[in-house]
Amino acid sequence: MRRLSQGDIEGAALLSNSPKRRFEVLKDYEASVGREEFKRAYSRLLSPQNPPLAEIAMGEHRLILWDLGEAENHVAAQYYVKVEGRFLMDDRPSRDRADLQRVLRAWRAERASSSGRRD
């Protein structure tokens, strides 16, 4: 997250289990929102005002959730996987990652229904 908050897309992509794919996704996002908004978006995940809300584990895979209250209680998420003793951003399809995606959808749906919103 620190690399992303600094705009270091290449460095962040190297911390993925699929660096080329992560680089392309991050470059596309940066192009869509602009460099400063890109850095601001990732900086929010490091802010003390936005601590992680939950960590959900399935085997070596993790889903980290942040409640970005200033964005209408939007829940931001990032997937990680433990590879050779260290956690990398998880960008490869797998059964555990798909299960975590379902958990995220259910989490967001529950929060939306409890607040009367529709995501």
Summary of the structure (lengths in Angstrom):
residues: 119
radius of gyration: 14.6
end to end distance: 24.8
largest distance: 43.0
contacts: 311
relative contact order: 0.14
helix: 49%
strand: 25%
